[in-house]
Amino acid sequence: MSDYSKLHECACRYFEGKSSLNDEATLCEFLSKDEEHRALFRQWELAWSAMHKADEATDRSWQMLAEKMSDSHKTFGTLFRRLVRYSAAAAAAVLLVAGGVWAGSRGRISADDAYTYSVPNGSQGKVLLPDGTAVWLNAGSQLTYSARFNKDNRRVVLHGEGYFEVTKHQGAKFTVSTNGCDVVVHGTKFNVSAYDNENVVTTELMEGSVELQRGQQSLRMQPGETVALDKTTGRMVKELSTGDSKAWVTGAAVYDDMTLTEIARALSRRYAVNIRIATPALGQERYSLSLYNSEDIEDVLKALARVAPIKVVRQGKDITLRYVPARH
């Protein structure tokens, strides 16, 4: 029997709530290796879920397993931990992996079931979708896709910022739905920033071809172009790309010609802090900021204070920027 067959049997015992501590330790080590292992585990879970319907006995086993895993995660580390939530309709399972949160339904899969991957502020995450598409999620972002995701149904919903490397397939086009527009592609590399609290959805295309769709509007992009969509007016503005919007994927960040308010929101997500600008007019001033050397928030605030007329007041995670007149 191959190692993967043994791991698959171990995973099935886990899904059934019959795994031993040795099983859980084995799975913990397997999942900690890389994202491909975690994607394979999710495929096993989907296949198992499609074949099994949850009953009261299984629910009790899952609840016991959740309590056992909660006690044992200190031994096996925090890379692999499953918690169980209950509602009147069905049990749900949550898998915490690599700084993000996976949430999915357990039991017989229906067309409405979906999987959601959330990345909190101060963190980043990577998702490998069932079709092989890789998605990097920036801080404060969330990606949702159907449990029926396959070559004929390749739609995901993005809240926040994601960099996509889409695998080419002969089936349905790959579609990223945001709160401003849909990004429709065949196979390509692009970055989308679509945070709910931002008025602009920005798409930068690195490779391939994409089409932005909003109602009856559509706009096709070519590599090296960036499109900014104003969610209030619906206006799309296409420009040549001047920065590197996906620098955050490698831990860097480039904020080019942005208002201080926009920079403050981005830094709040990146460092999991709350930055408030006390002087409204100050927030409309525009600056450029590049981070390439793993700077912490203190380094960034000191750099900002050298170029902007601000005083930084910090209390834990709460940071206030106040205007101070320039000295002559």
N, C-alpha and C positions, 0 to 999 in steps of 0.2 A: 504493500500500500504506500502511495506517495505521501510526502510530507503535507501537500495541500489537501489530500483526501483525509488525512488524520485531522488537520485543522478544520476542515469542513464538518466532520463529525463532531468535533469539539464545539464548533459554533452552533450546530443544531441542538446539542444538549443544552447549550446556553440559552437559545431561544425558547426551549421547552421548559426552562427553569429547573433543569436537572443537572447542571454542571457542578463539578467539584471545585475546591480551591485550586487544585492543580490545573484544571481546565481554565479557570479564570486567569491564573498566572501565565499560562501559555498564550492565551488570547491577548493579554496585556502586552506581552513581549512582541507578538506578531503585529499588533496595531501600532506600536511605538516605532516601527521600522521606517515607514514612509506612507505617503498618501495613497499609493497604489494598493497597499495592503488594506487600508481603510475602505477604499472604493470596492475592493473585492468582498470585504466583510458586509458592506451594505447590499451588494448584489445577492449574497447568500441570504441576507435577512429578507429581501424582497421576495426571493423565490420561496423561502420557507413560509412567509406570511400569506402568499397566494395559495398555498396548499393546506393551511391550517386555520381553523376558526377558533377563536378564543372561547373558553368556557370557564365556569367558576373555579374548577380545580386548577386550570392553568393560571388563572389570575392570582390564585393564592400562592402558586409556585413563584410567579413573578414578584409578588410582594415580598416573599421570604428571601428571594434572591437579591432584591433591591436592598433589604436590610443587611444581608450578609455582605454585599459589595460595599455598602456604606461603612461597615466596620473594618473591612479588609483593605480599603483603598490606600490607607497609610502604608501598608506593606508593599503593595504593588505599584504605588505612585498614582498620580492624578491623571495620567494619560488615558486610562480606560476606566470609565465609571458609568454605570447606568442607573438612573433613578426612574421610579414609576409614579405617574400621576393617574388619578381616576376621575371619570365623569359619569353621569348617569347612562351615557350611551355606550362607552367602551373604555378600555384601558389604553393609555398612551405611554410611550417610552421616550426617554431623552438620553442621548449619548453625548457626553462631553469629551471632545477630542481636540488636542492641539490648540487650545486657547479659544475655540469656538464652541457653539452649542448646536448639536443636531437634534431636531425634533421630528418625530414621525409617528404614524399610527401603527398599531399592531393588530393582527387579526386578518380577516378576509379583506383583500384590497378592493376598493371600489374606485369608480372614476373620479370621485371627489377627494380621495386621499392625496396628501402632498407631504413633501419633505422640505424642511426649512433649515438653513444653516445661518446662524447669526454670529457676528463677530463684535464683541464689545469695544467701547472706546479704549484706546491704549493698546490695541492688539491688531493682528492681521491674521488671515486664514486663507487656505487653499482648498478648493473643491474639485474633485475629478468626477465628472458626470458619467452616467452609464454609456454614453456614446463616445467617450474618450475626450470630450472637451474639458479643458482645464480652465478654472476660474480662480483668480486671486481676488480676495475681498479686503478692502481697506477698513480702517477702524470705523465702528458704528454702522456697519452695513449688514444687509440680510438678503439671502438668495433663497427663492422658493421654486420647487418644480414638482410636477405631478409624479405620483408613484407609477404612472403609466408612461413615463418618459422613455422614448425609444426613437428609432429612426423616422417614424411617422408622426411623432408628437414631440417636437424639440422646442418647447417654449418655457422660458424661465421668467420669473418676476424679480426685479432688482430694486431694492431700496438702499441707496448709498452709492458706493463707488466700487466698480469691479473692472479688472483687466481680463479679457477673454482671448483664449487661443482655441478657436472652434475647429473641430474635426470635420472634414468634408465627408458628406454622405449623399447618396443618390435619392434619399427619401425627402422628407419635409425640410424646408428651410429652418435654420436656427433663428429664433426670435427672442430678443430681450425686451420685456415689457417694463417700462418705467412709469413714474407718475406724470410724465410729460409727453412721451412718445414711445413708439416701438422701434427697435433697431433690428432689421431683418437682414440675415447674412446667409451665405452658403458655406464658406470656409475662410477664416480670416483672423487677424489679430487687431484688437481695438480696445480702447478704454472708455468707459462710460461713468460719469459722475452725476448722480441723480438723487441727492439727499432730499428728504422730505422738507427740511427747513431751508432749502436753497431755492431761489426763484428761477435759476438757470440750470438746464440740463446740458452738459457738455460731453460731446463725443469726439474722440480723436482716433483716426484710422491709421494703423501702421502698415497693414498688409491686406491685400484682397479687395473686396468691394462690399459696401453695406448700403442699405437704403433706410432712411428715417421716415417713419409714417406717423402722422398725427391727423386723425379724421380724414379729410379728403386731400390733405397736403402730403407730398412725398418729396424727398430730396436724396439723390444718390451721391455718395461720397467716393473719392479716390484716395489712395495712400498719400499721406503727408498733409491731409486736410483736417481741420477741426470745425465742428459746427456747434454753435451755442443757440439753444432754444429758450426763449423767454416764455415761461409757463403762463404768465398773465396775458400776454398779447398773442402768443402763438407764433411769433416771428422767429424765423431761423436765419442765422447769419453764418455764412461759410467763409473761412479764412485759411491761409496756409499755416500749418502748425509751426510755432516758434519755440516751444519748450518741450519738455519730456514729461507728459502727464502721467506716465506709468513708472516714474522714478521711485514711487513709494513701494513698488513690488520688491525692490532690492534694499529697502530700508531707508532710501533717500526721499527727498521731497522738494519740489520746485513750485513756488507760488509766484507767478509772474504777473506783475502789474495788477495786483488785486487790492481791494480796499482793506483797510485795517480790520474792519468788521468781518470780511470774508476770511482773512488770515486768522483772526481770533477763533472763528468757528472751526477752521481746519486744525489749528493747534489744539483746541479743546478736545477734538476727537482723537488726534494722534497721541496725546499724552494723558488722556482721561482726566482732564481738569476742567474747571469752569471759568472761562475768561470773559470778563465784562468790561465794556468800555464806558466809563462814566461820562465822557463828553461826547454827545452825538456827532458834532461836526468833525471830531477827530477820527471817528469811525469811517468817514468818507474819504479820508486821505489815502492815496494809493502808494503801494510799496512793492518791491520784489524781494523774495527771500528764498535762498537755496540751502538745503541741509543735506550734506553728504557724509558727515563724519560721526554719525551716531550721537549727535548733540542731545543733551537732556534739556528739559524745559527751562532750567535756570540759564543755560548757555544761550538759548534762543531769546529769552526775555532781555538779557544783557545786550545782545546784538541789536534787538529792536530799539532799546533805549538809547543806543548810540546814533541811530539815524532818525528816530521819531521823537517829537517833543512830549515824552511821556514819563510818568513816574509809576513804578510798579509796586503795588501793595498786595502782598500775598498772605493768606491765612489757610494753610493746608492746601486743599484742592481748589479753593476759591481765590481767583486772581482778578484784581481790578487795575485797569490802565487809566490813569488820570492825566489830563493835559497840564503841562508846565511850560510857561513862556520860555523861549530861547534866550540864553544869556548872551550879552554883547561884550 
